Structures are given as structure tokens and as C-alpha cells.
Amino acid sequence: EKYSELGQNTYHPKILIKLLFYGYALGERSGRMISRRVETDTAYIYLAQMYRPDFRTINDFRKNHLKELSEYFVEIVKLCKELRMVKIGQINIDGTKIRANASNRLTKDKEGYAQWLKKTQSNIQQILEQANQRDAVEDQMYGDQRGDELPEEINTQEKLKKKLEEVIHRFQDEKEKINFTDGDAKFMKGGNGKIETHYNCQIAVDANQMIVASEVITQANDRGALELMVEAAEKTLKEPVREVAADSGYSSYENYEYLSKNQKVGYVPDQKLMKVQKGEYSAYHEENFRYDEKNDCYICPEGENLIRYKSRRQDSSYRQWRQVIYRGTTCPECVSQSLCTQQPQRTLARDERRTLVEQMRERLLSKEGRKKYLQRLYTAEP
């Protein structure tokens, strides 16, 4: 339906689809590189049926048919599943920051855009005043034109003013920052350690490195992507995912709770597990206090009990607490008090979902768990 009978003959869409997906399979994303391949690479030449579409044709086809190409991606995964190329069961999730094609200096808060708009309005007024002064020589300026067209500099500034007004209306709060060129790109720390405008790109792969789901998010943190990727994979595969492996960037009480409630086995280490294994925490760090589930108390490194003291909860859009506070009973008499706490009594906060973290650690430290987690290192991260 998008093709017209007018104009030059078009390349059949099957040719361009084959070139794009074959390039994707080999890690080739550039339309320019694909256009070179159809002249030199026998596989590309065969798929192109000896035609030589240029890079602009390939790029325009991709840009104009993103929705359809996304649907074909899903169909390819389904076909691979029917051919038993996809191993259903465990998926491995990972993310990477991709630099946005947008200048960092054009990312501003609402006040910054308001100042830019004010400056633009001033420029427009100045240009109009200059135009009025030149009315006497408009025949020389416009030649055979009518003489009532906007000067190009005014037209450009008016377009800028309109775009600035549109961006300002997008702000949800005063602290938010939006990039003028690419409004969806956000400041994130990239692989080079620099904080620049990026997108957070996520993939889920099976044991054979078949990508079964991919998403792009605008949050720098990966924690919010785990549920998204699991559900995207299940939508593509048309059956439930049983096991999920991801690095510690995806760890959170909410994600552990999601996996547990949906009967999925997780291999997602918390961010303290590696330090615990290496023994990097001091002797009196909270990780060296042992929880006694039977008596509902903590036992400190000196063998003394911290008993249940009080509970506290907080449910907000940015933070959720469901904690029980435990407090020492013999701290003033303890010879190690100064090493343990600066308060009269040592306290520890235990989240009500802490058991999920302990179960996850036990699973990861098992022989089977180590093997399952290692799988993601050579499937999702190469």
C-alpha cells in the first residue's frame, strides 16, 4: 500500500528486507556498508539478485517501514523456534548505552529553554527592524519576486521559536531536562565513563544467542527493564519463560518479587554479593550479622542478639520501604562497641523481602546456579 505506480521502477521489498536482515545477522547496521557489499560480496549479490540499491534507498526503506520490519523480526524468531533453533527455558538479559545523535549542550531544563526562547524572540524582533530599514531597496533584494516573502533568517528563527515552544510544553517538572535535537535521549554514563546523551538498549537472548526480544528505554538504570524484557520475550515466543539471568544492575526487591510471584527462577545477583564473596566488608558491616529466622533476631559478630524493635514503611514513586528495625540489647557493655557503631545501640534494617535476596544468593552459589549465570556471559555479553 505504501508503493506508488508513479515514478521510476522500485526495488521489490523482499530484496531490501533480505539485505537488511542478512546484514543484521552479521552485525552490519550501516546502509552505506550494505550498499558496498552488494557490489563485492557474493552472498549480498545473490540476495540482491544482481541489483545494486544505493545506501539512501536502503536507509529510506528502513526508516519508512520501521513498524513492518519490527514485525518481521518477530516472525523470524518464530520461524527459528519452529526450526528448533531457539532453546526455550532460560533467557539472558543485558543492556548497553548507545550514544544519541544529539549535542549534550542542547540538553536543557525548562528555565534554559525559556531563556533560549526569549533570546530567539529578541532576534526575530531585531531582524524585523532591520527588514523595515531596508524597505527602500526591496526591489534590489527580491528581484522578480513579489517582495512579501519572509527573509530566510526570519523564517528560520520563527521555526526555531515554534520548536522551542513545543519543547517547553513537554516539561513535566522544573528539574527535568530535555534535549532539543532528540527529546527522548537522556544523560547517562556510557561505556567510556562519560555522562552524555544516550539510549539504554536492552536485549534478551536464548542459549544459542538468538535474540528473542529487544527494547530501547530512556532510563539510565536497568532495574526497570527486567520485567519489560521478560514479557517482551514471552510475547514473541508465545510461551512462558521459566528462567531469567541478568547482572546485578537488574537487582531490586521489586524484580525479585516479580520473579517469585510469576514462578520464574532468577539468576540475578544483588550488588553486594561479589564483595561478600571477596570478604571486602569490615567485620562489623551489616553483611556479617547473621539472621536467625526461628527467633526473628540478628546475631552480631560478637554473638549477641539484636531483637525486633519497630517497623517502618514508605511507598512513593521513587522509593519503597517495608522494613523491620532490629536493635542491640547489650551494646553499652560490649568491648567492640566503638568498632561497631557510634550510637548507644547498634541497629539494623531488614526489608520484609530480604528472604528473596538470601534465596537468590543460595541459588547463585550452588553448582547449578554458577553454571546458569555463567551462560549469560557468553550469550548476552560477547
Wavefront OBJ file of the C-alpha trace (Angstrom):
o trace
v 0.000 0.000 0.000
v 2.952 2.331 0.543
v 4.205 1.831 -3.001
v 3.041 4.066 -5.840
v 2.664 3.152 -9.519
v 4.072 6.560 -10.431
v 7.755 7.366 -10.920
v 10.690 5.049 -11.526
v 10.502 1.298 -11.025
v 11.103 0.303 -7.407
v 13.147 -2.477 -5.893
v 10.954 -5.295 -4.679
v 10.631 -5.005 -0.880
v 11.698 -8.642 -0.463
v 15.138 -7.747 -1.820
v 15.655 -4.918 0.635
v 14.292 -6.942 3.567
v 16.703 -9.781 2.787
v 19.649 -7.387 2.607
v 18.744 -5.694 5.882
v 18.178 -8.843 7.924
v 21.200 -10.620 6.472
v 23.249 -7.573 7.433
v 21.755 -7.595 10.945
v 22.633 -11.284 11.310
v 26.274 -10.450 10.526
v 26.319 -7.375 12.751
v 26.188 -4.931 9.830
v 23.929 -1.950 10.588
v 25.176 0.666 8.101
v 23.165 1.234 4.917
v 26.321 2.539 3.243
v 28.232 -0.619 4.100
v 25.392 -2.848 2.869
v 25.307 -0.917 -0.427
v 29.035 -1.628 -0.849
v 28.525 -5.303 -0.061
v 26.017 -5.749 -2.894
v 28.852 -4.870 -5.276
v 31.614 -7.046 -3.771
v 30.179 -9.784 -1.523
v 28.739 -12.815 -3.329
v 26.158 -13.522 -0.608
v 24.817 -9.957 -0.788
v 24.958 -10.023 -4.605
v 22.872 -13.216 -4.591
v 20.299 -11.788 -2.162
v 20.098 -8.558 -4.194
v 19.556 -10.568 -7.389
v 22.366 -8.580 -9.053
v 20.648 -5.268 -8.320
v 22.660 -2.504 -6.664
v 20.445 -0.359 -4.413
v 22.342 2.645 -3.068
v 22.656 3.469 0.608
v 19.928 6.116 0.524
v 17.428 3.628 -0.887
v 18.327 1.127 1.852
v 18.215 3.729 4.633
v 14.934 5.261 3.414
v 13.349 1.821 3.168
v 14.358 1.060 6.762
v 13.218 4.464 8.013
v 9.859 4.346 6.211
v 8.975 0.785 7.267
v 10.168 0.514 10.871
v 6.855 -0.912 12.098
v 6.759 -3.618 9.419
v 10.422 -4.519 9.929
v 9.823 -4.919 13.665
v 7.005 -7.349 12.900
v 9.296 -9.322 10.561
v 11.845 -9.541 13.343
v 9.237 -11.308 15.491
v 8.307 -13.593 12.576
v 11.954 -14.593 12.135
v 12.199 -15.557 15.806
v 9.009 -17.623 15.467
v 10.429 -19.345 12.374
v 13.658 -20.125 14.238
v 11.580 -21.536 17.074
v 9.742 -23.869 14.648
v 13.119 -24.996 13.280
v 14.229 -25.720 16.872
v 16.940 -23.086 16.691
v 15.577 -21.332 19.807
v 16.047 -23.057 23.167
v 13.047 -22.194 25.293
v 13.587 -22.067 29.031
v 16.268 -19.620 30.156
v 16.675 -16.136 28.721
v 19.706 -13.939 29.382
v 19.193 -10.191 29.590
v 21.719 -7.421 29.112
v 21.774 -3.745 28.210
v 24.179 -1.256 26.692
v 24.211 2.516 26.345
v 24.118 3.777 22.749
v 25.226 7.365 22.143
v 22.415 9.535 20.815
v 22.981 11.695 17.748
v 22.392 14.825 19.793
v 24.591 17.512 21.302
v 24.993 17.488 25.090
v 24.840 21.273 25.259
v 21.356 21.227 23.749
v 20.011 19.332 26.760
v 18.435 21.955 28.996
v 15.933 22.319 31.809
v 12.739 24.363 31.499
v 14.438 27.596 32.586
v 17.180 27.079 29.996
v 14.604 26.732 27.218
v 12.718 29.786 28.460
v 15.914 31.862 28.207
v 16.618 30.451 24.731
v 13.070 31.315 23.636
v 13.450 34.840 24.991
v 16.697 35.278 23.057
v 15.074 33.924 19.884
v 12.144 36.331 20.205
v 14.638 39.163 20.583
v 16.480 38.005 17.441
v 13.201 37.938 15.496
v 12.378 41.486 16.588
v 15.855 42.661 15.602
v 15.594 41.024 12.176
v 12.184 42.623 11.566
v 13.562 46.045 12.450
v 16.450 45.540 10.042
v 13.988 44.469 7.352
v 11.953 47.649 7.837
v 15.075 49.748 7.371
v 15.749 48.030 4.059
v 12.286 48.535 2.584
v 13.678 51.238 0.339
v 15.805 48.736 -1.559
v 13.369 45.772 -1.630
v 13.336 45.653 -5.422
v 17.058 45.067 -5.381
v 16.699 42.491 -2.586
v 13.888 40.420 -4.105
v 14.385 40.855 -7.857
v 11.428 39.375 -9.735
v 9.767 38.016 -6.569
v 6.604 39.616 -5.164
v 8.509 41.179 -2.309
v 6.306 39.901 0.510
v 8.171 36.689 1.278
v 9.744 36.352 4.705
v 13.503 36.807 4.671
v 15.171 33.405 5.233
v 16.677 34.468 8.561
v 13.202 35.386 9.898
v 11.730 32.146 8.602
v 14.484 30.167 10.328
v 14.064 31.990 13.641
v 10.282 31.554 13.507
v 10.718 27.817 13.043
v 13.156 27.773 15.967
v 10.684 29.717 18.125
v 7.894 27.254 17.297
v 10.103 24.264 18.121
v 11.208 25.826 21.418
v 7.587 26.421 22.415
v 6.762 22.787 21.613
v 9.647 21.523 23.760
v 8.682 23.767 26.699
v 5.171 22.279 26.679
v 6.681 18.787 27.080
v 8.165 19.500 30.506
v 6.577 17.607 33.395
v 8.544 19.329 36.171
v 11.149 22.041 36.663
v 14.071 19.617 37.243
v 13.518 17.609 34.066
v 15.985 18.039 31.199
v 15.124 17.566 27.505
v 17.441 17.530 24.511
v 16.412 19.915 21.739
v 17.547 17.658 18.867
v 16.384 14.327 20.301
v 13.791 14.776 23.017
v 13.875 11.126 24.082
v 17.648 10.888 24.660
v 18.746 11.243 28.291
v 22.007 11.865 30.120
v 23.592 8.511 31.023
v 27.081 7.254 31.768
v 28.375 5.426 28.697
v 30.972 2.689 28.375
v 33.700 5.333 28.219
v 32.709 6.630 31.656
v 31.441 9.962 30.285
v 27.948 11.252 31.026
v 26.394 12.121 27.657
v 23.074 11.802 25.830
v 22.346 8.099 25.357
v 19.681 5.490 24.887
v 19.616 2.344 27.011
v 19.270 -0.598 24.603
v 18.143 -3.946 26.000
v 18.197 -7.471 24.560
v 17.078 -10.914 25.712
v 18.790 -13.925 24.150
v 18.457 -17.686 24.469
v 21.245 -20.224 24.973
v 22.004 -20.169 21.223
v 22.411 -16.360 21.203
v 19.152 -15.943 19.327
v 17.725 -12.509 20.177
v 14.155 -13.153 21.291
v 13.347 -9.597 22.412
v 14.811 -6.117 22.145
v 13.723 -2.794 23.577
v 15.051 0.752 23.920
v 14.418 2.614 27.170
v 15.282 6.124 28.309
v 16.099 5.278 31.938
v 19.798 5.034 32.790
v 19.094 2.321 35.363
v 18.500 -1.253 34.155
v 16.303 -2.271 37.088
v 13.081 -1.209 35.383
v 13.869 -3.267 32.267
v 13.782 -6.817 33.669
v 10.003 -7.241 33.750
v 9.735 -5.442 30.398
v 12.193 -7.817 28.710
v 10.684 -10.986 30.185
v 7.219 -10.025 28.991
v 8.541 -8.973 25.560
v 10.259 -12.364 25.183
v 7.103 -14.217 26.200
v 5.055 -12.199 23.723
v 7.437 -13.166 20.925
v 7.791 -16.828 21.919
v 4.104 -17.323 22.774
v 5.028 -19.324 25.865
v 6.280 -18.549 29.369
v 9.936 -18.027 30.191
v 10.977 -20.291 33.060
v 14.429 -18.944 33.980
v 15.954 -15.463 33.813
v 19.624 -14.479 34.152
v 20.850 -10.877 34.349
v 23.677 -8.969 36.008
v 23.483 -7.103 39.297
v 22.315 -3.929 37.570
v 18.869 -5.556 37.354
v 18.704 -6.493 41.046
v 15.999 -4.979 43.203
v 13.443 -6.180 45.700
v 10.725 -5.381 43.151
v 12.349 -7.587 40.495
v 12.950 -10.450 42.927
v 9.313 -10.158 43.975
v 8.160 -10.158 40.340
v 10.145 -13.322 39.551
v 8.840 -15.080 42.651
v 5.181 -14.172 42.094
v 5.355 -15.262 38.453
v 7.078 -18.564 39.293
v 10.254 -17.787 37.386
v 13.662 -18.917 38.574
v 16.046 -15.975 38.671
v 19.826 -15.792 38.485
v 20.273 -12.115 39.308
v 22.966 -11.310 41.919
v 22.460 -8.376 44.250
v 25.067 -5.630 44.163
v 26.697 -6.678 47.445
v 27.175 -10.372 46.690
v 30.562 -10.054 44.984
v 32.014 -8.037 47.867
v 30.637 -10.547 50.359
v 32.340 -13.376 48.452
v 35.636 -11.494 48.397
v 35.398 -10.589 52.083
v 35.734 -6.872 51.380
v 33.341 -5.734 54.111
v 34.635 -4.897 57.580
v 33.998 -7.286 60.450
v 31.059 -5.236 61.775
v 29.373 -4.496 58.459
v 25.686 -5.473 58.345
v 26.520 -8.284 55.917
v 28.441 -10.010 58.728
v 25.400 -10.066 61.010
v 23.556 -13.397 60.799
v 19.762 -13.516 60.759
v 18.095 -16.157 62.958
v 14.770 -16.825 61.267
v 13.476 -19.100 64.025
v 13.870 -16.476 66.768
v 13.410 -13.465 64.457
v 16.594 -11.738 65.554
v 20.073 -10.885 64.305
v 23.256 -12.258 65.845
v 26.221 -9.878 65.751
v 29.872 -10.910 65.154
v 30.330 -10.952 68.969
v 27.469 -13.461 69.370
v 24.976 -11.003 70.899
v 21.335 -10.632 69.779
v 19.672 -7.693 68.038
v 15.942 -8.014 68.694
v 12.950 -6.675 66.786
v 12.452 -3.005 67.677
v 9.962 -1.419 65.247
v 8.672 -1.384 61.647
v 8.617 1.350 59.020
v 7.081 1.642 55.562
v 7.323 4.106 52.716
v 5.571 3.800 49.386
v 6.373 6.546 46.915
v 7.068 6.765 43.201
v 10.827 6.772 43.760
v 11.331 4.726 46.941
v 9.621 1.818 48.659
v 10.423 0.619 52.160
v 8.971 -2.307 54.040
v 11.467 -2.680 56.812
v 11.795 -4.109 60.306
v 14.351 -2.458 62.580
v 16.415 -4.629 64.931
v 18.308 -3.148 67.901
v 21.089 -4.457 70.107
v 20.451 -5.040 73.811
v 23.953 -5.316 75.278
v 25.869 -2.764 73.181
v 26.902 -0.435 76.067
v 28.739 -3.319 77.770
v 30.381 -4.571 74.550
v 34.155 -4.004 74.240
v 33.796 -3.669 70.435
v 31.073 -1.041 70.517
v 33.304 1.716 69.116
v 34.187 -0.501 66.158
v 30.574 -1.423 65.545
v 28.561 1.793 65.957
v 28.755 5.410 67.070
v 25.267 5.185 68.568
v 24.419 3.873 72.038
v 22.934 0.752 70.444
v 23.539 -0.863 67.048
v 20.509 -1.078 64.746
v 19.893 -2.983 61.514
v 17.107 -2.545 58.961
v 15.800 -5.704 57.306
v 13.424 -5.450 54.370
v 10.441 -7.774 54.600
v 11.542 -9.180 51.219
v 15.106 -9.858 52.340
v 14.395 -13.602 52.232
v 14.186 -13.330 48.437
v 17.760 -11.950 48.343
v 19.018 -14.776 50.559
v 17.286 -17.381 48.377
v 18.803 -15.786 45.259
v 22.300 -15.889 46.793
v 21.908 -19.521 47.777
v 20.810 -20.392 44.240
v 23.647 -18.472 42.578
v 26.303 -20.011 44.817
v 25.166 -23.544 44.017
v 26.946 -25.537 41.292
v 23.895 -25.391 39.025
v 23.409 -21.674 39.705
v 27.001 -20.827 38.790
v 26.557 -22.694 35.511
v 23.279 -20.929 34.713
v 24.689 -17.482 35.476
v 27.860 -18.164 33.503
v 25.694 -18.846 30.439
v 24.753 -15.184 30.158
v 28.422 -14.186 29.981
v 28.934 -15.944 26.641
v 25.443 -15.369 25.189
v 24.283 -11.870 26.104
v 27.610 -10.082 26.706
v 30.090 -11.071 23.926
l 1 2 3 4 5 6 7 8 9 10 11 12 13 14 15 16 17 18 19 20 21 22 23 24 25 26 27 28 29 30 31 32 33 34 35 36 37 38 39 40 41 42 43 44 45 46 47 48 49 50 51 52 53 54 55 56 57 58 59 60 61 62 63 64 65 66 67 68 69 70 71 72 73 74 75 76 77 78 79 80 81 82 83 84 85 86 87 88 89 90 91 92 93 94 95 96 97 98 99 100 101 102 103 104 105 106 107 108 109 110 111 112 113 114 115 116 117 118 119 120 121 122 123 124 125 126 127 128 129 130 131 132 133 134 135 136 137 138 139 140 141 142 143 144 145 146 147 148 149 150 151 152 153 154 155 156 157 158 159 160 161 162 163 164 165 166 167 168 169 170 171 172 173 174 175 176 177 178 179 180 181 182 183 184 185 186 187 188 189 190 191 192 193 194 195 196 197 198 199 200 201 202 203 204 205 206 207 208 209 210 211 212 213 214 215 216 217 218 219 220 221 222 223 224 225 226 227 228 229 230 231 232 233 234 235 236 237 238 239 240 241 242 243 244 245 246 247 248 249 250 251 252 253 254 255 256 257 258 259 260 261 262 263 264 265 266 267 268 269 270 271 272 273 274 275 276 277 278 279 280 281 282 283 284 285 286 287 288 289 290 291 292 293 294 295 296 297 298 299 300 301 302 303 304 305 306 307 308 309 310 311 312 313 314 315 316 317 318 319 320 321 322 323 324 325 326 327 328 329 330 331 332 333 334 335 336 337 338 339 340 341 342 343 344 345 346 347 348 349 350 351 352 353 354 355 356 357 358 359 360 361 362 363 364 365 366 367 368 369 370 371 372 373 374 375 376 377 378 379 380 381 382
